[in-house]
Amino acid sequence: MGKKNQTTPHKPHEDFKLKETSPNINGGKSSVRISTTFDLVEQMLFLYVKVERARDLTPPCDPFVEIKLGNYRGSTKTLEKSENPEWGSVFAFAKDRIQTTDVEISLFNKSAADAEVGSIVLSISDVPMRVPPDSQLASQWYKLEKRNGGDSRVRGELMLSVWMGTQADSHYSIAWHSDAAAATGDGVVNTQSKVYQSPRLWYLRLNIIEAQDLVIKDKNRKPEVLIEAKLGIIQMISRVSESKNLNPTWNQDMLLVAAEPFEKNLELRVVDKINPNEIHVLGVCQIPLDKIEVRNNSSPVENKWYNLKKPDSDKAEAAETEEVKFASKLHLRVSLDGGYHVLHEPIHYASDLRATSKSLWPSRIGVLELGILSASGLSPMKQKENRTDAFCVAKYGPKWVRTRTVTNTSAPKWNEQYIFEVYDPCTVLTIGVFDNGYLQGEDKGKDSRIGKVRIRLSTLETDRIYTHSYPLVALQASGVKKMGEIQLAVRFSCLSLINMLQIYAQALLPEMHYTLPLSIYQMDHLRDQCLNILSDRLTRAEPKLRREVIYYMLDADSHIWSIRKSKANFNRIAALFDWLILFCKWFGCVRSWTNPTMTIAVHIMFTLVVFFPELIFPTVLFYCFVLGMWRYRVRPRHPPHMDTELSYAYAVTTDDLEEEFDTFPSSANGGVLKRRYDKLRHIGGRMQVLMGDIATQGERVEGLLSWRDPRATALFMLVCLVGAVGMYVVPFKLLVLSLGFYVMRHPRFRIALPCFPQNFLRRMPARTDSLL
């Protein structure tokens, strides 16, 4: 038996509202706390221990250093057979979790069953305080003594520096943190905070004109020649040339995405498609990207001939045959189009709208400061261990930031602050919360998504600090769920109000998007290329920014079909016409004389409008001004956030959610696919009827003068003639006034039947009679 289409139940106990908070932050006021560059976060104190190196270890061993502070233990890497090892490791212990008065630093010998070589004990009360812009604390040599067993001989020396600092410390991002103690081995680096920079992306336009003097194996067959283009991990294939000869032509544009620094050449292969399973490479061409022409507008590009090399030729053969008669060539136009903005994220969530070429960049209009404070009530993401190891990722423009990972808590505290340059206020900041799945090293998990927050800069008042707790809402196969809350502090500072207001009069995208526009198919294909390039580049960083994180932050699956999103968009469109529905209801009351006083007032206003039409536009504009002033009192005080009602998250069935979370291509079985297909046929049938009705009405209007119904056309022509004479004789204002009064006449002078024009139009023929 099939599943029932059960609607996802509403959960009234879950609060999805935005809450204003009052964190203990500096707020830009003068204070002796953190420096003003960290005025959007709460101060956190850490005990920093930096282990530099050791010397005079006797005998030479496999040393590693362990720092013990109460129940917390952190250790360096083991260095094999080293008498004077160097580590340079930094450890940070949160002061609010310290429950001891001493810190113990011990050096162990890994090869001697972790035998202790010696140790150092320091009192925390004697540790100095360091707050930027203070210089780095000088390291000191401490003697290692073995305190157990009555042996107090010196076993070597250890260079250390110990100080008390804040998250503004320069060592904060590279330190091992006590609240990430669950990470081991190579997984420690995956818990560190980091700032990433997206590579600068270019659109590479390749116009394939023709090839000349190709050499094929079988000269008795007509070749089917195509071009394979490869740029790093991106590959594209042209269509097969229609001219099946040795001088094929294409005149086809191919667009690829290139990323700086240009590591790979553009490789073109001319291929003869012998059959679907066999090809023959006729020639290869390598084009260095730094030799390609850069253009910032739609001006034509110079076409060039490029020599093709045999695919099996090497550099030695190429050097021996410098001149080759009748060599195969490829005729191309190649350019790096810097006048476009490379759309690697949905345009309605774009965080940057600048062109690729720096010469086209506008001046900076302000800065955006983001303080990632903490989270609360996070749902356990590791079900077996019933724990969450959370970190945040924020993206704005080409800049990505990642907070450190706080392990094994549902209420992590980060208190990290970042700054972004702003070039356009109509952009969006995206913050995502994830569960770290790589605490034990590489390829042993997955960074699971917890939730996401978007903040549009144009909704923020300048120089105001917004401190709110944002709900982390996730849509799962079981329905909508609140995964917790994240506390953020945001401030948008404007450098010049005049420059920012000028942005609103400029085009949203660079000029080249309008002079040489890209098709929807091209933009979708290029965005897929961008996602692959960004995930490839950012996974090279340390720690890696994983593919699943990048795809979630950039909404890579936003184009996938979802009946829930379709219903939500339909409701959004319907909501746009609420004013029209209200106007029709109000006008219906006027026509029915429900309130005679109001109806008489409308008659008077209508008469004034007819006789003084020059007042129409000033009145409408003044009304908009007054309405805006009236709504200023109830203007939104908070940034917008995820709306579960607007997203149609509750009124959706379980089957619809299963379809939305299905893979592409689908992994469902035949019965489920049959049910989904039947549902789509039902929806498509309703849309088909609606489109047919619209087409019928349009064809009836066209049929008025088509003589398909000669009597109706003749009657319509007679009405037009009489109307033309009447409108010429009768003053236009009097005609409009009479028509308005006729529409608003009292109900006792009306009949409950359709009017003459409506009856006449419904009787006109349409082309439905000709449909099969």
N, C-alpha and C positions, 0 to 999 in steps of 0.2 A: 504494500500500500504506500502511496506517496505521502509526503509530509504535508501538514496543513500550513497554510500561509498565515502564521501567527504574527501579529503586530508586536514589535518590541515594546514592552511595557515602560511607562513613564516612571521614573524613580524620583519622587518628590523629596526624598531625604538627601539627595545629592545637590549641593549648592554649586552652581556654575557661574555665579556672579563675580564680578571684579570687586575686590575689596581694597580700600585705601588703608595703608599702613603708616606707622610712625617709627621707623627704625632710628637707632641712635647713631646718626651720621652727622658729618661736619656741616654739610649743606653749603659749602663755600664760605662760611664765616671763619674769621681768624680764630685759631685755637692752637694749643700746644700738642694736639694729637697728631694724626698723620699729616703729612704735607698736603697742600691744597690739591695736588694732582690726584689724591685718593680721598676726595671729600664726599663721595657718594656711597661709601661702604663703611661698615662698622670696623673699628680697629680690632685686629687680632694679634696677640703677642705670641711669638715662637722662640723657643730656645734653639739656636743654631749651633751645630757642631760641625766644623770643617776639618776633615782628616786629610792632611797634605801628604806626608811621606814619613818613612822611618829610616833609621840608620844604625849601624853598629849592632846588627842582630847577630848574636852568636849562639849556636852555629847558624849558617844560612838555612832557611826553611821555606815553607809554603805559607806565607803569612796572610791573614785577613784580620780586620779590626771589627770589633763588636761594641756598640754603644748601648748601654743598659740604663734605662731611666724608669724605675718602678717596674711595671709590667710590660713596658715597651722595649723591644730589642730591634736594633737595626745593624746591619753588617755590610762591609764593603766586599768587593770581589776578591777572590783568592789569587795571589800572584805566585807562580811557581818558581822555586829555587832563586829567591831574590834576597840579597843581603841589605840592599838599600831600596826598598819598594816605594813606588809613588802611586797614590790613589786620586787625590783631589776630589773626594766625595763629600757631599754636604747632607746633613741630616737636620730635619726641623721637627720639633716636638711642640705641640700646642700647649700653651701655658695653662689653660683652663683644665687640662687633663693631667697635669703633673701632680703626683701625690707623694713625692719624696723630696728630700732636701739636697741630695747629692746625685751627680751623674758619673757613671763609671765607664771608662773607656779601656777596653782590654784588647790585647793582641794575642792571637792564637796561631798555632802551627797546624795547618790542615793535614800534613803528612804524618803527624804524631798523634793521631786520633783526637784532633782538636785540643791538644794540650796547651794550656795557657802559658805564654811566654812572659807576660807581665801586664800590669794594669796601672791606670791613673784614676784617681778619685778627685773630683772637683766639686766644691760647694756652689749650689745654684745662687745663693745669696751674694756671692762674690763676682758673679758674671756681669760684665759691663753692658750698658744699654747702647744700641746703635740704631739711629733713625736717619734715613737719607735727609739731606745731602751729605751726611758724614762720610768720610772716606772709609775704605775697607779696613777692618781691624787686622793688625799685624799678627801673623802666626808666631807661635813660640815653641821651643823644644821642651818636651817634658820627658823625664826619666821613667822608664818602665821598670817597675819593681814587682816581684812575685810575693804577694803578701801572705799567701797560705803556706802552711808547713814550716813557718819560722824562718824561711829563706828570704831575706830582704835584699839580695844582691841585685844590682842594676843589670838588666838584660838588653839594653839598647835604649834608644830615644825615639820619641814620636812627636812630629810637628803637628800642632793643633791650633785652632782658633775657636773660641767659644764666646758667644755673645747673645744678648736678648734683642730681638728685632721684630718688625711687623711684616705684613704682606707686601709692603712697599720695598722690601729689601731686594737687592739685585740677585741674590741667591735663591729667592723664593721659588722661581719657576723650575730650577734644576735640582732642587733638594728632594730627598726622600722624606715623605711626611708620615708622621706617626698615625694619622687617621687613614692611611692607605697601607697599613702594615700587612694586610692580607696578600698583597702582591709579592711575588717571589721571583727571583732570577731575572730573566729578560722582561718579565711583566712589570717591573718597577718603572721602566721608562714610559710605559703606557698609561701611567697615572699622573704624569707631569702636565702642567699647564704649558700652553704654547700658542704663539701667534703665527698664522700661515698667510702667505700671499699667493693669490691665484695668478697663474701665468697670464701675460697679455695675449689675448686671442685675436687672430686675424682671419678674415674671409679670403681664401685663395681662390680666385676665379680663373678657370682654365677653359678657354674657348678652342675647341679642336676643329680646325678648318679642314685639313686634308692631309693625306700621306702621298708620297711619290716614290715610284720605282721600287715597289716591294718585291721581294723574291720569295716564292712559295715552292713547296716540294712538288706538288702535282700541278703541272702547268695546263693540264687538260680540264681542270674543274674551275668553276667560278668561286673565288675566295669569299668567305663571309668574315670580314675584318671588323674588329672592335678594338677599343682602347681600354686597358686596365690602368687606373691611376692609384698609386699607393703613397701615402704620406704618414710615416710612422705606423700607428695602429689603425689608421683610417684607410679604407679601400673603397673605390668606386669603379663602376664599369659603364662604359658608354653603350649606346645602341649599336647594332650591326649596321654597317654602312649600306645604304640602298644601292650604291654603284658598285656592283660586284666585279671589280677589275683590280689591276695592280696599282691604280691611282685613286683610291677610295676618298670620298668626301663625307663630311659629317655636319659641320657648322653647328656644333652642339656645345652648350655651356655646362660645365661641371663646377660645383662649388664644394670646397673642402675647408676645414678649419685647421689652421696652423697655430702653434703655441710657441712663444718665446721662452727661453732661447731656442733658436732653430737647430735642432739636433740632427734631423734627418733631411735628406734631399727629396725632392719630388721625383718619384720613379714612375715612368710611363712605359708600358709594354704594349706593343702592337701585336695582336693575337689573331690568328686565323682559326675560326671555329669549324673544325672538320666535321664533328658530330657532337651531340650533347655530352658525350663523355670523353672527348678527345679534342685537344687544342694544340696549335703549333705557334710558338713565339717567333714572330718575324723580326723583331728588333726591340731594343731597350734604349731608353733615354733617361739620363740623370740630370736634373736641373737643381742647382743649389738655390735655396730660398733667398740668401742674401744677394743673389744676382738678379732677382725678379724685381720688376718695376713696381713702385708703390704709388698709388693714386688716391687722392682724397676727395675726388668728385667723379662725375659720370663722363668725364672726357674720354675719348677713344684711346685704346692701348695699341701700341705698335706691334704688328705681327712679325714673327720671326720664323726662320727655318732652323730646325734642330736635326743634327745628324743622328741616325739610329745605329747602334752597335749590335753586333751579333750577341745573343744571350750568353754564349759560351766563351766569348772573347775576354781576355784578361788584359792587364795594363801592358804587358810585354808585347803582345800582338798589336795592341793599339799603337805602341811606339814604333813598331817595325813598319806598319802600313799607315804612314802619315797621309798619303793621298790615295783615295780610292775612287776610281771612276764609276759613274752611275750608282753612287751610294744611295741607300734608302734614306729618306728625309721625312720629317714631320713638321707640318705648318701649324703654328699655334699662336694664340694670344694668351699671355699669362700675366696676371697682376695680383698684387696684395692690396685689397680694397680696404684702406684705412678709414674711409668715410662712413662706414657702417658701425653700429654698436652690435657686438656679437651677443645675441640673445641666448644666454645659457640658462636663464630662468624665466618663468612665465612673466609676460609683460605687465600683468596686473599685480605681481609681487616683486617687480624689479627693484633692486637696490642700487643700481647704477645705470645711467642712460647715456653715458659719454661715448663718443666715437673712439675707435681704436687708436687712431693717430693722435699723438700728444699735441700736435699743432692745432687741433680742433677742440681741445679741451677748454671749457669755460673756466672762469675764475671761481675759486672756492667761496661759498656763501656762508659757511658756518662749520661748526663741529658738533658731533653727537657724542655724548658721554653716557656710557652704560655701566651701571653697577650691578653685578650679579651677586645678590646677598645670600640667599639661602633657599631651601625648599622644605616643604613639610607634607606629611601624610602620604609619602610616595608608596605606591603599591609594590609588594615584593615581586621582582622580575625573575629571580632564580627560585623557582617553586620548590625544588628539592631542598635547598638550603634555607629557604624562607628569608631572603636577604636582597638588598639592592645596593649596588656600587655605582653611584650616580656621578655624572659629569655633565657639563653644559657646553654647547657649541653655539656661537653667535656669528652671523654673517651679515656684513653690510659692505657693498661695493666689492672690491677685490680682496678685502681683508676678512679672514676667518680667525676666530679666537676660540680656544678650548681651555676650560678651567681644569684644575686638578681633579682627580677622582677621590671622593670621600667614600670609604668602604663601609659596608655593613651597618647602614643607618638609613632610616626613612626620613630623617630630618637633617640633611647635610648642610653645612655652612661653608660657603666659598669666600664671600667678601672680596671679590676681585673686580677691578675697574679697568675699563678699556675706553679708548677714544677713537672715533672714526671721522674722517674728513667728509664733508657734505658738499655736493655740487648741485643737487636738485632736491627741493623739499618734497616733491611728489614721489618719494621712494619709500621702501619698506625695510625695516630691520627685522630679521628673523632670529629667534632664539629657540633652540631645541634642547631637550633633556634626554639623556641616554643612560642605559645601564652598561657598564664596562664589562665586556665578556672576554677580555684578554689579560686578566690579572696574572695568569700562569704562563704567559709567553705568547708566542705566535701561533696562529691557526688553531686555537683551542676553544673558540667560541664565536660570539657575534655580538656586536653592539646593538642591543635591543632599544627600540624607540619607546619613550615614555610619554612625551607630549611636546607640543610646539606652541610658540607664541609669536604673533606678528604685530608690529607697531608701525603704523604709517606716520611718517614725520610731519606731514601736513596737518595732522590732527593735534599736534602738540603746540602749545604756546611757547614762545621763545623765552629762554632764561628762567624757566620754571622747572622745579624738580618734581617729577612724578614718582611717587613711591606707592606701588600697588602690589597686591598679591594676585597673580594671574592663575586661574584654574587650568590645569593640564588635562585637556579633554582628548580622549582616544576613542575612535570608533573601531570596535572589534566585531568578530563574527557573531558574538552573543549580544551585541548592542553597544550603545554609547556608555562610556564609563569615565568617571573622574579618577585620574591616576595620581592626583596630588595637587599641590600648589607650588608656585615659584615666586619668590619675592624679588622684585627688580626696582632699581632706581634709574630714571632716565632724565637727561637734560639736553635740550637742543638749544645751542647758542648761535645767534645770528651775528655775523660780522658787519653786514650792511643790509638794512631793510629795503632800500631802493633796489639793490641788486637782486634780492630775493623776489621782490614783486615783479621785476622784469622777467623772471623765469616763467611766470604764468602766461606771458604773451608769446613765448617762444614755442616752436614745435617740440613735441614730446621726444621724438627721435631725431638723430642727425639728418641732415639734408639729403644724403644719398639714399635713405630709405624711401624718399618720395620721388626723387628724380630717376632712380633706377630700382624700383621696388622689387622685393622678393615675394614669391608666391607662398601660400600657406604650406604647400608640400615641401618647398625648399626650406622654410624656417623650421618645420618639424624635423626634417632630416638633419639639418645643421645643428639643431639643439641636441639630438642624440649623439652627434659627434663631439659636441662640447662636453657632455656628461662623461663620455668615455675618456676624453683627454684630461679633464679635471680629476677624475678618480685615479687615473694613471699617475699624474704628477703629484697629487697630494698624498698618495700612499707611499711615495718615496721619502716623505719627511719622517722625522723622529720626534715624538711618536707619530705613527701613521694616522691620518684622517681617513677612516675606512670608507669603502664604497657605499655601504648601506647608510652611513651617516650623510654622505654627500647627496645621495639620491633622495633621502627624506627631506633634507634642508632645501633642495631645489625643486621639490614636487615633481619628480621625474614621471610619476604615474598620473599626473593630473588630466591627461588626455584619454585615459582608459574609460570605457563605457561604464556608467553607473546609473541605474534607474533612480536611485536616491538623489543623485546630483541633478538628474534631468527634472525630477519633480520639484526640487528646490529652486532650480532656475526658472521653471514655469511659474512657480509661486512668486518669485521676484518680479517677473514680467507682469503678472497679474496685479501685484501691489502697485506698480507704476500707474495703473489706471484707476486706482481707488478714488482719485479726485474726480475723474470723469463720472464714475458711478454715483458719487455724492452729488455732483452737479445735476445729473439726470434725475435723481430723487428729489432734489430741491426744485428743479424746474417742473417736475411732475406735480409738486405741491402748488406751484404757481399756476399751472394750467388748470388744476382742479379747484382753484379758488378756496383751498383749505383755510388759508388766512387771507381774507379779502384786503386787509390793510397792506400786507406785504405785496400782494398781487398788484394793487393800484400803484404802490411805490415803484414796482418794477416797470409798469407801463409808463410812468413819468420818466424814469431813468432811460428807458428805451427810446422815448421820444426825444430826449436831450441828445442822446448818442446819434440818432439819425440826423437831427438838424445841425449838430455841431460835431461832425466826425473827427475834426482836428484834435478833439480832446481824448480820443480813444487811447493812443499810445502814451501820452503823458500820464493819463490816469492809471494805466496798467503799470507803468514803470514806478510811479509814486506809490502805488499799492504794494509793489514788491519791496520798496524801501521801507515802508511802514511795517510790513509783515516781518522783514528781517529784524527791525528794531524791536518788535514785539517778541520775537523768538529769542532775542539775545538774553532775556532773563532766564530762559529755561535751556540755554545752550548746554551741550555735553561738557561735563567737567572732567571726564576720564577718557583715556584712549579706548577705542573699540577693541573687542576681544572675540574669541570664538563663541558663536551663538548656536546652540544646539537646536533651537526652534527653527531658526532660519535655515539651518543645514538639513532640515527634515530628518533628524536623527531618530525621533521617536515614532513617527508615523510610517515607518518602513517595516516590511515583513522580514522574517528570518531568511527566507529564500533570497530576497533581494540583497541582503548583507552577504550571504554566502557567494552570490554571484559577483559582488563587488570585490571580495577578497580572493576570488579565484585567480589562478595564474593566467598568463597570456602567452601561448595558446592555452585553452582550458584543459584542466586535469580532471574534470568531472566525468562521471560515467554517462552511459547513453540515456538512462531514464531522466536524470537531472537535466541534461542538455535538451531533451525533447520537451520537458516542461518549460524551460526557459525560452525555447524557440517558439512554442505555442503562445507564450505570453507576449513575446515581441511581435508575433503575427497579429495578436489582438490589438496591441497598441498601434501597430502599423496600419491595421484596417481602419481604426478611428481617424488616424491622420490622413489616410487616403480619402475617406469620405469628406473630411474638412477641406482638403485641397481641391476636391472635386466641386464642392459647393462654391468655393471662392472662384474657381475657373468658370463655373456656370454663370455667376453674377456678372463677371467681366465680359463673357461672350454675349450675354443678353444686352449689355450696353453697346457692344460693337454691332449687334444685330439691328439696332434702331435704324441704321441707314444702309444695311446690307441688302435690302430687298429680298431677304430670305422669306419674310412674311410680307407680301406686297401691300396688303391692306393696312397692317400696322405701320409700315414705313410711310405710306401715303398719309395716314392720320398724323404721324409724328411730324412730318414735313409741314402739314397744315397748321398744327399747333405752333411750330417754330415760326412760321410766317406771321400768324396772328400775334404771337408774343413779341416778335421783332417790331411790328407796327405799334403795338400797345406800349412797349417800353420806350419807343421813340416819342410817342405822343405824351404819355403820362410822365411827370417828373420822377426821377429815380428815388428821391427821398420819400415821396408820397407812396411809391410802390413798395419800398422796404417797410415803411411804417404800416401800411395796410397788411402786408404779409405777416409782420410780427404780431399785430393785433388779431389776425385771423388764427394764428397758431395758439395764442393765449386766450382765445374766446372762452366764454363761460360754458361749463359742461352741458347746460340745457340746450345749447346750440350745436352740439356735436352728436354724431352717431357712432356706434361701436363697431364700425367696419373700416377696413383699410382704405386709405385715400386713393384718388384716381391715379397719380403717378406710380404708386406702389403696385396697384392692380395691373396697370399697363405693362410695367417692366417684368412682372412675373409671368406674363403671357408671351413674352418674346422668346423666339426659338434659341436654343444653344446647340453646341456640337455633341451633346451627350447622346443624341440619336445615332451618331456615327461611330460610337465606341462599341467594341466587341463585348 
